[in-house]
Amino acid sequence: MRTLLLLACALCPAAARAAPEPPVDFARDVRPILSSQCFQCHGPDEKARKAKLRLDVREEALRAGAFVPGKPDASEIITRICTTEDELRMPPAKLKKPPLTGRQIATLKRWVAEGAKYSDHWAFAQLTRPAVPDVGPAARNAIDRFILARLAAEQVAPAKEADRVTLIRRLSFDLTGLPPTPEEVRAFVNDKAPDAYEKRVDKLLASPHFGERMAVWWLDLVRYADSIGYHSDNPMNVSPYRDYVIRSFNENKPFDQFTVEQLAGDLLPNATLQQKVASAYNRLLQTTEEGGAQAKEYIAKYSADRVRNYGQVWLGGTLMCAECHNHKFDPYTQADFYAVAAFFADIQEPAVGGRGPGTLVPDSAEQEARLAKLINAVSRAQAELVSAAKKYADGPKAFDDIETWAAPKGAKKDTGVPADVKAALAKPASGRTPAESERLVSFARDNAPALKAERDAVTATMKAKADFENGIPRVLMTQSGPPRTVRVLPRGNWLDDSGPEVKPNTPTFLPPLPPPAAGQSRYTRLDLARWTVSPENPLTARATANRLWRLFFGYGIARSLEETGVQGELPTHPELLDWLASEFQAKWDVKGLVRLMVLSSAYRQSSAETPDVRERDPMNKLFARQTRQRLDAEFIRDTALRVSGLLNPQVGGASVKPYQPAGYWAALNFPAREWQKDAGDKVYRRGMYTHWQRSFPHPAMVAFDAPSREECTCDRAKSNIPQQALVLLNDPEFVEAANAFAAKTLREGGAGDGARTAWAFERATGRVPKPEEVQVLTGVLNKHRRQFAAKPDEAKKLLAVGDAAPPNDAKPEELAAWVSVCRVVLNLHETITRP
């Protein structure tokens, strides 16, 4: 690391500080000014455009005389922003925009003087692979070369490498969402092999928990939930989709294939069951079962929802802003919005209610084989019943006693036999039509006492099949059918059908789709999916690479993860982002890109701040250090369960219902319902499997900023509020974890209070505590020993929290005192923070 520090300084000779100021960059320096100050009235939206002046297109701006290249004083815009006359000054006072600063005005003047050159917005420009800066042999990989080159230019030295305890905790949380065990920490710290770090990275990438960690990120984007959202917010069956996502990340499914299967897996030739499961992505939106809902309104809502989500997840932009009018800042038009909506117009679904239970998705080969066997048994029993019915109907004494067994109970005999059956029986067998003969067979099949055994066999096999199917997951797959007509809705008004009809198409300012396949009258979702990950589309690779960087560095290279348009923040390292996007697009290798990031020296830096660097770069935009991050809600819960030994590590499966406050669902109606807590190991499954109720997300999750998943969430908030400490101290799942943790400490922590305190601290934080930390915790221990000795019933009450029974060999008052210590340890900032 010392070599890197010297290298960064060596790249910053004094002569560089005296270098002339570089030319004004339109994308970095000018467009943000125009976007914030001018585009509202002089941008892409022609309906909002004033004075027929458009400034986002150079040719139109020059034609209007807004800018005269090389002549700032002759440029109308410069004149208008500098004038002291209120009625002429731009932007107008009525817009209540802050006036341009002297620096902004100087930038615009210098830009015009240099020729008023425009350039494409960074996100929309064609993706090319930048050259990697040459900073010598010290950098570990290309990422470091880009980071070090920028640090050198800014005369900032990178942070030193983090200690090995920090590194393994950071890697474990980032790649699995779980803390390492003390044994894993010690093994890594003591491993002196030159490739020890790389081996740890590869082991974590191969862990089945890697897929779970990545799935939490993806499920936020695609707004996965276990309920429909609107009105009654009833359950919906989609958990096999979550399993598909976990499996895809674990198998390192190429991201282009991952994308195509979700958007259009049902349209792939000879689609597999899992590809059809992937298409459940299209069913993850909010729907309604409200009796008075207007079908036409909700068709429009579903259509807009899909465009919003697709635009944010894969294009990383605000295509949704064009639903009611052309985008005011970006080139998206209203026609673009509805043309993208038209891709999804083939999805067959009820507008109101009636979603159905979904398609069966066996989760193992054994389950699939057992289901096939039961289906065959039902078919055989049904075939045997039909065969027996035909044999019965053809018999010489068939239907002789029909009046005795066909009459309904309590009815007169002459009303018991249907008229068409009577008519058929009145004819000789040779004179009956085929339809009449078939009617007699079906009537005998359903009613003849002589066939009761065969009917019972059918009933029994069907019941066995139904009972078995109740234990098989179901998923709402996408069903394609004739597409409905899609029109531009004026001002987004679903009641107004006067807009023009649109066919499926991609945004017109982006590279176009190839012509439809021969015999294909219109583009399909499969065409959209393939275009989304085509080399011609620059947005998907950039947006995804940027979001992956955020997972491992705390911030995106472009910080506004949801906005790649001109209103978003510019990348701090645009060449690095384009290089990463190019690397990603070449193979769509998720694990490969993640591995590249976490192997870099930039990733391994300490997150400690020096006063100088904090003053120079308080928001860490130079990535001169790592970023501490509080764990996501699910991983905080997982950490407590892992440390306590309660964690159920099962990967995949149906959602579960752990502890939740009674009455939290009291407002849910149609039907009214209560949270039914699961029993056994289910309550100790990872947080990502907790049932996700959109209108009432689990309150412990909400306290730690988990989203409702009503909409795409590109980046979770990271708040710091008192309720979080209260959850960690008092929520039953955390109290139970502390109970189990305390029992484990007494059982495995050694002899003596000091040794046990140190054992518990190290198990939760990964490091040996300082003497003063041990002193504080033993003070807590002794205080609570006295309290529980005076009130033993309080100790029993504390130990009764949760399903796990306390050990029989521990004195309740002593165990309860240790529970208090463990509650403190689980509440530590260090325990719930990725370092």
C-alpha positions in Angstrom: 0.0 0.0 0.0 3.0 2.3 0.7 3.9 1.8 -3.0 0.4 3.0 -4.0 0.7 6.0 -1.8 4.1 7.0 -3.4 2.7 6.2 -6.8 -0.3 8.6 -6.3 2.1 11.3 -5.2 4.5 10.7 -8.1 1.7 11.2 -10.6 1.1 14.7 -9.2 4.2 16.8 -9.9 4.1 20.5 -9.2 4.1 21.2 -12.9 0.7 19.6 -13.1 -0.8 22.1 -10.7 0.3 24.9 -13.1 -1.2 23.3 -16.2 -3.7 25.3 -18.1 -7.4 24.8 -17.4 -8.8 22.0 -19.6 -11.6 22.8 -22.1 -15.1 23.0 -20.8 -16.8 19.6 -21.1 -20.4 19.9 -22.3 -21.6 16.7 -20.6 -19.9 17.4 -17.3 -20.0 21.2 -17.0 -22.7 22.6 -19.3 -25.6 20.2 -19.7 -26.3 20.1 -15.9 -26.7 23.9 -15.9 -29.0 23.8 -19.0 -31.0 20.9 -17.6 -31.7 22.5 -14.2 -32.2 26.0 -15.4 -33.5 25.9 -19.0 -34.9 22.5 -20.2 -38.2 22.9 -18.3 -39.2 25.5 -20.9 -36.7 24.9 -23.7 -36.1 21.1 -23.6 -37.5 17.9 -25.2 -41.2 18.5 -24.3 -42.6 20.4 -27.2 -45.9 21.1 -25.4 -44.1 22.9 -22.6 -41.6 24.6 -24.9 -41.6 28.4 -24.9 -40.7 30.8 -27.7 -40.1 27.8 -30.0 -36.6 27.6 -28.6 -35.0 24.2 -28.0 -31.7 24.1 -26.2 -31.1 20.3 -25.9 -30.4 20.0 -29.6 -27.4 22.1 -30.8 -28.6 22.7 -34.4 -31.9 24.2 -33.1 -30.1 26.3 -30.5 -27.7 27.7 -33.0 -30.4 28.3 -35.6 -32.3 30.4 -33.1 -29.1 32.4 -32.2 -29.2 31.2 -28.6 -25.5 30.4 -28.9 -23.1 31.9 -31.4 -19.9 29.7 -31.4 -16.9 31.7 -30.4 -18.9 34.8 -29.5 -20.4 34.8 -26.0 -21.4 38.5 -26.2 -23.4 37.8 -29.4 -25.2 34.8 -27.8 -28.8 35.6 -26.7 -28.7 33.1 -23.8 -25.6 34.8 -22.4 -27.3 38.2 -22.7 -30.5 37.0 -21.0 -28.8 35.3 -18.0 -26.6 38.4 -17.4 -29.2 41.2 -17.9 -30.3 43.2 -14.9 -33.8 43.7 -16.4 -36.3 41.5 -14.6 -38.6 41.0 -17.6 -35.7 39.8 -19.8 -33.7 37.8 -17.3 -33.6 34.0 -17.7 -34.7 31.9 -16.1 -37.9 33.9 -15.3 -38.5 34.8 -11.7 -41.9 33.1 -11.7 -40.2 29.7 -12.0 -38.6 30.4 -8.6 -35.3 28.8 -9.7 -32.1 29.9 -8.0 -30.2 32.4 -10.2 -27.2 31.2 -12.0 -24.0 31.6 -10.0 -21.1 33.6 -11.2 -19.2 30.4 -11.7 -22.0 28.9 -13.9 -22.2 32.0 -16.0 -18.4 32.0 -16.5 -18.6 28.3 -17.5 -21.3 29.0 -20.1 -19.3 32.0 -21.5 -16.1 30.0 -21.8 -18.0 27.1 -23.4 -19.4 29.4 -26.1 -16.0 31.0 -26.6 -14.6 27.5 -27.2 -17.1 26.8 -29.9 -20.3 25.8 -28.0 -19.7 22.1 -28.8 -22.3 19.5 -27.7 -21.8 15.9 -26.8 -24.1 12.9 -26.1 -25.3 12.4 -22.6 -23.0 9.9 -20.9 -25.6 7.2 -20.4 -27.1 7.4 -23.9 -23.8 7.5 -25.8 -22.6 4.4 -27.6 -20.7 2.2 -25.2 -17.0 1.9 -26.1 -14.1 0.4 -24.0 -11.8 3.2 -22.7 -8.1 2.7 -22.5 -6.9 1.7 -19.0 -4.6 4.4 -17.5 -0.9 3.5 -17.2 0.0 4.1 -13.6 2.7 1.5 -13.3 2.8 -2.1 -12.0 1.6 -1.4 -8.4 -2.1 -1.5 -9.2 -3.8 -4.9 -8.7 -6.2 -4.6 -11.6 -7.8 -2.2 -14.1 -10.1 -0.8 -11.5 -7.2 0.4 -9.4 -5.6 2.0 -12.4 -8.6 4.2 -13.0 -9.0 5.0 -9.3 -5.3 5.8 -8.8 -5.1 8.0 -11.9 -8.0 10.1 -10.6 -6.5 10.3 -7.1 -3.2 11.4 -8.6 -4.9 14.1 -10.6 -6.7 15.3 -7.4 -3.5 15.0 -5.3 -5.2 12.6 -2.9 -3.6 9.5 -1.5 -5.6 6.3 -1.2 -6.3 4.8 2.3 -4.2 2.0 3.6 -5.4 -1.6 3.3 -7.9 -2.6 6.0 -6.8 -5.2 8.6 -7.6 -8.8 7.9 -10.5 -9.0 10.4 -12.2 -6.2 8.6 -11.5 -7.7 5.2 -13.1 -11.1 6.0 -16.1 -9.5 7.6 -16.6 -7.1 4.7 -16.3 -9.9 2.2 -18.7 -12.2 4.1 -21.4 -9.6 4.5 -21.0 -8.3 0.9 -21.0 -11.8 -0.7 -23.3 -13.7 1.5 -25.1 -11.3 3.8 -23.8 -13.3 6.8 -21.0 -12.7 9.2 -18.0 -15.0 9.3 -17.6 -17.3 12.3 -14.7 -16.6 14.7 -13.1 -19.8 13.5 -13.3 -18.5 9.9 -11.9 -15.1 11.0 -8.9 -16.7 12.8 -8.2 -19.1 9.9 -8.1 -16.2 7.5 -6.0 -13.9 9.8 -3.4 -16.7 10.2 -3.3 -17.8 6.6 -0.1 -16.3 5.3 -0.4 -17.7 1.7 -0.1 -15.0 -1.0 -3.5 -16.1 -2.4 -5.4 -16.4 0.9 -7.6 -13.4 0.1 -8.4 -14.7 -3.4 -9.2 -18.2 -2.0 -11.6 -16.6 0.4 -13.3 -14.6 -2.3 -13.8 -17.7 -4.5 -15.2 -19.7 -1.6 -17.7 -17.1 -0.8 -18.7 -16.7 -4.4 -19.3 -20.5 -4.5 -21.5 -20.4 -1.4 -25.2 -21.0 -1.9 -25.7 -17.9 0.3 -24.2 -15.7 -2.5 -27.4 -16.2 -4.5 -29.5 -15.2 -1.5 -27.5 -12.0 -0.9 -27.7 -11.0 -4.6 -31.4 -11.9 -4.7 -32.3 -9.4 -2.0 -30.8 -6.7 -4.3 -32.7 -7.9 -7.3 -36.0 -8.5 -5.6 -36.0 -4.8 -4.5 -35.6 -3.8 -8.2 -38.4 -5.9 -9.6 -40.7 -5.2 -6.6 -41.1 -8.8 -5.5 -43.7 -9.3 -2.8 -46.1 -12.1 -1.5 -49.2 -10.0 -1.8 -51.0 -8.1 -4.6 -50.8 -4.6 -3.1 -54.0 -2.9 -3.9 -57.2 -2.9 -1.8 -57.4 -6.3 -0.1 -53.7 -7.0 -0.6 -54.4 -10.7 -0.7 -51.6 -13.2 -1.1 -50.2 -14.3 -4.5 -48.1 -17.3 -5.3 -44.7 -16.2 -6.7 -42.1 -17.7 -4.3 -40.7 -20.1 -7.1 -39.6 -16.9 -8.9 -37.5 -16.0 -5.9 -35.9 -19.4 -6.0 -35.2 -18.9 -9.7 -33.4 -15.7 -8.9 -31.3 -17.3 -6.2 -30.5 -20.2 -8.4 -29.5 -18.0 -11.3 -27.0 -16.0 -9.2 -25.6 -19.1 -7.7 -25.2 -20.8 -11.1 -23.8 -17.5 -12.5 -26.4 -17.5 -15.3 -25.3 -14.9 -17.9 -27.1 -11.7 -17.2 -28.4 -11.4 -20.8 -30.0 -14.9 -20.4 -31.3 -13.9 -17.0 -32.9 -10.8 -18.5 -34.4 -12.6 -21.5 -36.0 -15.3 -19.4 -37.7 -12.9 -17.1 -39.0 -10.6 -19.7 -40.0 -13.3 -22.2 -39.2 -16.8 -20.9 -42.7 -18.0 -21.9 -42.0 -17.0 -25.5 -38.7 -18.9 -25.9 -38.9 -21.9 -28.3 -39.4 -25.1 -26.3 -39.3 -23.1 -23.0 -38.4 -25.1 -20.0 -40.4 -25.0 -16.8 -37.8 -22.7 -15.1 -37.8 -20.3 -18.0 -41.6 -20.1 -17.6 -41.1 -19.5 -13.9 -38.7 -16.7 -14.7 -41.5 -15.0 -16.7 -43.4 -14.6 -13.4 -41.5 -11.3 -13.4 -44.3 -9.9 -15.5 -46.8 -10.8 -12.8 -45.0 -9.1 -9.9 -46.9 -5.8 -10.2 -49.7 -4.7 -7.9 -53.2 -5.9 -8.8 -56.7 -5.5 -7.4 -59.6 -7.6 -6.4 -61.9 -4.7 -5.4 -65.4 -5.3 -6.5 -66.1 -1.8 -7.7 -62.8 -1.4 -9.6 -63.0 -0.2 -13.2 -61.3 -2.8 -15.4 -60.2 -0.2 -18.0 -58.5 1.9 -15.3 -56.6 -1.0 -14.0 -55.5 -2.2 -17.4 -53.9 1.3 -17.8 -52.4 1.0 -14.3 -50.8 -2.4 -15.0 -49.5 -1.2 -18.3 -47.9 1.9 -16.8 -46.5 -0.2 -13.9 -44.7 -2.5 -16.2 -43.2 0.3 -18.3 -42.0 2.1 -15.1 -40.3 -1.1 -13.7 -38.8 -2.1 -17.0 -37.4 1.4 -17.5 -35.8 1.6 -14.1 -34.5 -2.0 -13.8 -32.9 -2.3 -17.2 -32.6 1.2 -18.6 -31.9 2.9 -15.3 -33.9 5.9 -16.2 -37.2 7.8 -15.8 -39.1 6.5 -18.8 -42.1 6.7 -16.5 -42.0 10.5 -16.7 -43.3 10.3 -20.3 -46.7 8.7 -19.3 -48.6 12.0 -19.6 -46.4 14.1 -21.8 -43.0 14.1 -23.4 -40.1 13.9 -20.9 -39.1 17.5 -20.0 -35.4 16.7 -19.7 -34.6 13.5 -21.6 -35.4 12.4 -25.2 -38.2 10.0 -24.1 -41.5 10.9 -25.8 -45.0 10.0 -24.7 -45.2 7.8 -27.8 -42.1 5.9 -26.5 -43.8 5.2 -23.2 -46.8 3.6 -24.9 -44.7 1.8 -27.5 -42.8 0.1 -24.7 -46.2 -0.6 -23.0 -47.3 -2.3 -26.2 -44.7 -5.0 -25.8 -46.5 -6.2 -22.7 -50.0 -6.1 -24.2 -50.0 -9.8 -25.0 -50.0 -10.8 -21.3 -53.3 -12.5 -20.4 -54.6 -11.5 -17.0 -57.8 -10.4 -15.5 -58.0 -6.7 -14.8 -59.9 -7.2 -11.6 -59.5 -10.3 -9.4 -59.4 -13.9 -10.5 -55.7 -14.4 -10.7 -56.0 -18.0 -9.8 -53.6 -20.1 -7.8 -50.9 -20.3 -10.4 -49.0 -23.2 -12.0 -47.5 -26.0 -10.0 -43.7 -25.9 -9.8 -42.2 -29.1 -8.2 -39.1 -28.1 -6.3 -37.3 -31.4 -6.6 -37.0 -34.4 -9.0 -38.6 -36.6 -6.4 -41.5 -34.3 -6.1 -41.9 -34.1 -9.8 -41.8 -37.9 -10.1 -44.3 -38.4 -7.4 -46.7 -35.9 -9.0 -46.4 -37.6 -12.4 -47.2 -40.9 -10.7 -50.3 -39.5 -9.1 -51.4 -37.9 -12.3 -51.0 -41.3 -14.0 -53.0 -43.0 -11.2 -55.9 -40.5 -11.7 -55.8 -41.1 -15.5 -55.9 -44.9 -15.0 -58.7 -44.8 -12.5 -60.7 -42.5 -14.8 -60.1 -44.7 -17.8 -61.1 -47.8 -15.8 -64.3 -46.1 -14.7 -65.2 -45.2 -18.3 -64.4 -48.7 -19.5 -66.6 -50.2 -16.8 -69.4 -47.7 -17.6 -69.3 -48.8 -21.3 -69.3 -52.4 -20.4 -72.2 -51.8 -18.0 -74.2 -49.8 -20.6 -73.8 -52.5 -23.2 -75.0 -55.3 -20.8 -78.3 -57.0 -21.3 -79.8 -55.8 -18.0 -78.3 -52.4 -18.0 -80.5 -49.7 -16.5 -83.2 -52.2 -15.5 -83.3 -50.8 -12.0 -82.6 -47.2 -13.0 -85.7 -46.0 -11.3 -84.5 -47.2 -7.9 -81.0 -45.6 -8.1 -81.5 -42.5 -10.3 -84.3 -40.9 -8.2 -83.0 -38.0 -6.0 -83.7 -38.6 -2.3 -87.2 -37.6 -1.4 -88.3 -37.1 -5.0 -90.8 -39.0 -7.0 -89.4 -41.8 -9.1 -90.7 -40.3 -12.3 -88.6 -37.2 -11.7 -85.4 -39.0 -11.0 -84.3 -40.0 -14.5 -83.4 -37.1 -16.9 -85.6 -36.8 -19.9 -82.8 -37.3 -22.4 -81.8 -40.5 -20.7 -85.4 -41.8 -20.7 -85.7 -41.0 -24.4 -82.5 -42.9 -25.1 -83.6 -45.9 -23.0 -87.0 -46.0 -24.8 -85.2 -46.9 -28.0 -83.7 -50.3 -28.8 -79.9 -50.3 -28.5 -79.5 -50.6 -32.3 -81.6 -47.5 -32.9 -79.7 -45.1 -30.6 -77.5 -42.4 -32.0 -73.9 -42.3 -31.0 -74.6 -39.2 -28.9 -77.5 -41.0 -27.1 -75.3 -44.1 -26.4 -72.5 -41.8 -25.0 -75.1 -40.0 -22.8 -76.2 -43.4 -21.3 -72.5 -44.3 -20.7 -71.8 -41.0 -18.9 -75.0 -41.3 -16.8 -74.1 -44.8 -15.7 -70.6 -43.7 -15.0 -71.8 -41.0 -12.6 -74.7 -42.8 -11.0 -74.9 -46.6 -11.4 -74.5 -48.4 -8.0 -72.6 -51.2 -9.8 -69.8 -48.8 -10.6 -69.4 -47.4 -7.1 -66.0 -49.1 -6.5 -64.6 -47.6 -9.7 -66.0 -44.1 -8.8 -64.5 -44.4 -5.3 -61.1 -45.2 -6.9 -61.3 -42.1 -9.0 -62.2 -40.0 -5.9 -59.4 -41.5 -3.9 -56.7 -40.9 -6.5 -57.9 -37.4 -7.1 -57.8 -36.6 -3.4 -54.3 -38.1 -3.1 -53.2 -35.9 -6.0 -54.9 -32.8 -4.6 -53.4 -33.4 -1.2 -49.9 -33.8 -2.6 -50.4 -30.7 -4.8 -51.2 -28.6 -1.7 -47.5 -29.1 -0.7 -46.1 -28.0 -4.1 -45.3 -24.4 -4.8 -47.3 -22.5 -7.4 -46.3 -19.5 -9.4 -48.2 -17.0 -11.5 -46.5 -17.5 -14.9 -46.9 -15.3 -17.9 -49.5 -16.5 -20.4 -49.3 -14.9 -23.8 -52.3 -14.3 -26.1 -53.6 -11.9 -28.7 -52.3 -8.5 -27.8 -54.8 -5.8 -26.9 -54.8 -2.5 -28.7 -52.6 0.2 -27.0 -53.1 3.9 -27.6 -51.4 7.0 -26.4 -53.5 8.2 -23.5 -53.7 12.0 -23.7 -52.4 13.4 -20.3 -52.4 9.8 -19.1 -56.2 9.7 -18.9 -57.4 6.2 -19.1 -60.9 7.4 -20.1 -59.6 9.1 -23.2 -59.3 6.8 -26.2 -58.6 9.6 -28.7 -54.8 9.0 -28.8 -53.2 7.3 -31.8 -52.7 3.5 -31.7 -49.1 2.5 -31.2 -47.2 -0.7 -31.9 -44.4 -2.2 -29.9 -41.1 -0.3 -30.3 -38.1 0.8 -28.3 -37.4 4.5 -27.5 -36.7 6.2 -30.8 -33.6 8.0 -29.7 -31.8 4.8 -28.8 -30.4 2.3 -31.4 -33.4 0.6 -33.1 -34.6 -3.0 -33.1 -33.7 -5.0 -36.2 -36.7 -5.7 -38.5 -39.2 -8.2 -37.2 -38.7 -11.8 -38.2 -40.2 -13.1 -41.4 -43.9 -13.6 -41.0 -44.0 -11.6 -37.7 -46.4 -8.7 -37.9 -45.2 -6.9 -34.8 -42.4 -6.9 -32.3 -42.8 -9.2 -29.2 -41.6 -9.1 -25.7 -38.9 -11.5 -26.8 -37.7 -8.9 -29.3 -37.6 -6.3 -26.4 -35.7 -8.7 -24.2 -33.1 -9.4 -26.7 -32.7 -5.7 -27.6 -32.4 -4.9 -23.9 -29.1 -6.9 -23.7 -27.9 -6.3 -27.2 -24.5 -4.6 -27.8 -26.3 -1.7 -29.4 -28.2 -0.7 -26.2 -25.7 1.1 -23.9 -28.0 1.5 -20.9 -28.4 -2.0 -19.4 -24.7 -2.7 -19.0 -24.0 0.8 -17.6 -26.9 0.8 -15.1 -26.2 -2.7 -13.9 -22.5 -2.2 -13.5 -23.1 1.0 -11.6 -25.5 -0.7 -9.2 -23.2 -3.6 -8.6 -20.4 -1.1 -7.8 -22.7 0.4 -5.2 -23.2 -2.9 -3.5 -19.4 -3.2 -2.8 -18.3 0.4 -2.5 -21.3 2.1 -0.8 -22.0 4.5 -3.6 -22.5 4.2 -7.3 -20.0 5.7 -9.7 -23.0 7.6 -10.8 -24.7 8.2 -7.5 -28.3 8.5 -8.7 -28.9 4.8 -9.3 -32.5 5.3 -10.4 -31.7 8.1 -12.9 -29.3 7.8 -15.8 -30.9 10.8 -17.5 -29.7 14.4 -17.5 -31.3 15.1 -14.1 -29.2 12.4 -12.5 -25.7 12.9 -11.1 -22.8 12.5 -13.5 -20.4 9.6 -13.0 -17.4 10.6 -10.8 -15.3 8.2 -12.9 -17.0 8.0 -16.3 -14.1 6.1 -18.0 -14.1 3.5 -15.2 -17.9 3.0 -15.5 -17.7 2.5 -19.2 -14.8 0.1 -18.8 -16.8 -1.9 -16.3 -19.9 -1.8 -18.5 -17.9 -3.0 -21.5 -16.3 -5.8 -19.4 -19.7 -6.8 -18.2 -21.4 -6.7 -21.6 -18.7 -8.8 -23.2 -19.7 -11.9 -21.3 -22.6 -10.8 -19.0 -20.6 -12.5 -16.2 -22.0 -11.4 -12.8 -19.7 -13.3 -10.6 -16.8 -12.3 -12.8 -17.5 -8.6 -12.4 -18.1 -9.0 -8.7 -14.8 -10.9 -8.3 -13.0 -8.1 -10.2 -14.4 -5.5 -7.9 -13.7 -7.2 -4.6 -10.2 -8.2 -5.6 -9.2 -4.6 -6.3 -7.1 -2.6 -3.9 -9.8 0.1 -3.9 -12.2 -2.4 -2.4 -9.7 -3.5 0.2 -9.1 0.0 1.6 -9.8 1.0 5.1 -12.9 2.9 5.7 -11.2 5.1 8.3 -11.1 8.8 7.4 -8.2 11.2 7.7 -9.1 14.8 8.5 -7.4 15.9 5.2 -9.3 13.5 3.0 -12.6 14.1 4.7 -12.2 17.8 4.2 -11.2 17.3 0.5 -13.8 14.6 -0.3 -16.5 14.4 2.5 -18.8 12.3 0.3 -16.0 9.9 -0.8 -16.6 10.6 -4.5 -13.0 9.8 -5.3 -13.2 6.4 -3.6 -10.0 7.2 -1.7 -11.4 5.0 1.1 -14.0 2.3 1.7 -17.5 3.1 3.0 -19.0 1.8 6.2 -22.6 0.6 5.6 -25.2 -0.4 8.0 -26.5 -3.9 7.0 -29.8 -4.2 5.2 -32.8 -5.2 7.3 -32.7 -8.9 6.3 -29.0 -9.2 7.1 -29.3 -7.6 10.5 -31.8 -10.3 11.4 -29.7 -13.0 9.8 -26.6 -11.9 11.8 -28.5 -12.2 15.1 -29.6 -15.7 14.2 -26.2 -16.7 12.9 -24.4 -15.4 16.0 -26.9 -17.1 18.3 -26.8 -20.4 16.5 -30.5 -20.4 15.7 -30.2 -19.7 11.9 -31.9 -22.2 9.6 -29.6 -22.1 6.6 -32.1 -23.8 4.1 -31.8 -22.1 0.7 -35.0 -21.4 -1.2 -38.6 -22.4 -0.6 -41.9 -20.8 0.3 -42.2 -17.6 2.4 -42.4 -18.0 6.1 -44.0 -16.0 9.0 -41.8 -15.5 12.0 -42.7 -13.4 15.0 -44.9 -10.3 14.3 -46.8 -8.0 16.8 -50.4 -9.1 17.4 -52.9 -6.9 15.7 -50.5 -5.4 13.2 -52.8 -6.7 10.4 -56.0 -5.5 12.0 -56.7 -3.1 9.2 -56.5 -5.8 6.5 -59.9 -6.7 5.2 -61.7 -8.6 2.4 -61.1 -10.9 4.1 -60.1 -9.9 7.6 -57.0 -11.9 8.7 -54.4 -12.4 11.3 -50.7 -13.2 11.0 -50.4 -16.9 11.7 -46.8 -17.5 13.0 -45.0 -20.5 11.7 -43.6 -23.1 14.1 -40.3 -25.0 14.3 -37.2 -24.1 12.2 -39.3 -22.0 9.8 -39.1 -19.0 12.2 -35.3 -19.1 12.0 -35.0 -18.9 8.3 -33.2 -16.0 6.7 -35.0 -12.6 6.6 -35.4 -12.6 2.8 -37.9 -15.4 3.1 -40.2 -13.5 5.5 -43.7 -13.1 4.0 -43.7 -9.7 2.2 -47.0 -7.9 2.7 -46.9 -4.8 0.6 -49.4 -2.7 2.6 -48.0 -3.9 6.0 -44.3 -5.0 5.6 -42.9 -6.7 8.6 -42.4 -3.9 11.2 -38.9 -5.0 12.2 -37.9 -4.8 8.5 -39.5 -1.4 8.1 -37.5 0.0 11.1 -34.4 -0.8 9.2 -35.6 0.8 5.9 -36.8 -2.3 4.0 -39.1 -1.0 1.2 -42.7 -2.0 0.7 -41.9 -3.1 -2.8 -44.9 -1.4 -4.3 -42.4 0.2 -6.8 -38.8 -0.4 -7.9 -36.3 0.4 -5.2 -32.8 1.1 -6.7 -31.1 2.1 -3.5 -32.4 1.6 0.1 -32.3 4.5 2.5 -30.0 4.1 5.5 -31.6 5.9 8.4 -30.5 6.0 12.0 -33.5 6.2 14.3 -34.3 5.2 17.9 -36.8 2.5 16.8 -33.8 0.5 15.5 -32.3 0.1 18.9 -35.7 -0.7 20.4 -36.1 -3.5 17.8 -32.7 -5.0 18.5 -33.4 -4.9 22.3 -37.0 -5.9 22.4 -38.3 -7.6 19.3 -39.1 -11.2 20.2 -36.8 -12.6 17.4 -33.9 -10.6 18.8 -34.7 -11.4 22.4 -34.9 -15.1 21.5 -31.6 -14.8 19.6 -30.1 -13.2 22.8 -31.5 -16.1 24.9 -29.9 -18.7 22.6 -26.7 -16.6 22.4 -26.4 -16.4 26.2 -26.9 -20.2 26.5 -24.3 -20.8 23.9 -21.9 -18.4 25.7 -22.3 -20.3 29.0 -21.9 -23.6 27.2 -18.9 -22.8 24.9 -17.4 -19.5 26.1 -15.0 -20.9 28.6 -14.6 -20.3 32.3 -15.0 -16.9 34.0 -16.9 -13.8 33.2 -14.0 -12.2 31.4 -13.5 -15.1 29.1 -17.1 -15.5 28.3 -17.6 -11.8 27.7 -14.7 -11.8 25.3 -16.0 -15.0 23.5 -19.5 -13.4 23.0 -18.0 -10.1 21.8 -15.7 -11.8 19.3 -18.5 -14.1 18.0 -20.6 -11.0 17.1 -17.9 -8.6 15.9 -15.1 -10.8 14.7 -12.5 -9.2 16.9 -11.1 -9.6 20.4 -12.5 -6.9 22.7 -10.4 -4.2 24.4 -10.0 -4.5 28.2 -12.3 -1.4 28.7 -15.0 -3.0 26.5 -14.9 -6.2 28.6 -15.1 -4.0 31.7 -18.3 -2.3 30.5 -19.9 -5.6 29.6 -19.0 -7.3 32.9 -20.5 -4.3 34.6 -23.8 -4.9 32.7 -23.6 -8.6 33.7 -23.1 -7.8 37.4 -25.8 -5.2 37.4 -28.4 -7.6 36.0 -27.3 -10.5 38.2 -28.3 -8.4 41.1 -31.6 -7.3 39.5 -32.6 -10.9 38.5 -31.5 -12.3 41.9 -34.0 -9.9 43.5 -36.7 -10.6 40.9 -36.4 -14.2 39.7 -39.8 -14.2 38.1 -38.5 -11.5 35.7 -35.7 -13.8 34.7 -38.1 -16.6 33.9 -40.3 -14.2 31.9 -37.3 -13.1 29.9 -36.2 -16.6 29.1 -39.7 -17.6 28.1 -39.6 -15.3 25.0 -39.5 -17.3 21.8 -40.1 -20.9 20.8 -36.6 -22.2 21.8 -36.7 -23.7 25.3 -33.9 -22.5 27.6 -31.4 -25.1 28.8 -32.3 -27.1 31.9 -28.8 -27.0 33.4 -28.5 -23.2 33.8 -29.8 -21.2 36.7 -32.5 -18.8 35.3 -31.2 -15.7 37.1 -27.6 -16.3 35.8 -28.7 -17.1 32.3 -31.0 -14.0 32.2 -28.1 -11.8 33.3 -26.1 -13.1 30.3 -29.1 -12.5 28.1 -28.8 -8.9 29.0 -25.1 -8.9 28.0 -25.9 -10.6 24.7 -28.7 -8.1 23.9 -26.1 -5.3 24.3 -23.7 -7.1 22.0 -26.3 -7.7 19.3 -27.2 -4.0 19.5 -23.6 -2.9 18.9 -22.9 -0.6 15.9 -20.1 -3.0 15.0 -22.4 -6.0 15.0 -24.8 -4.5 12.5 -22.4 -2.6 10.3 -20.4 -3.8 7.3 -17.0 -2.3 7.9 
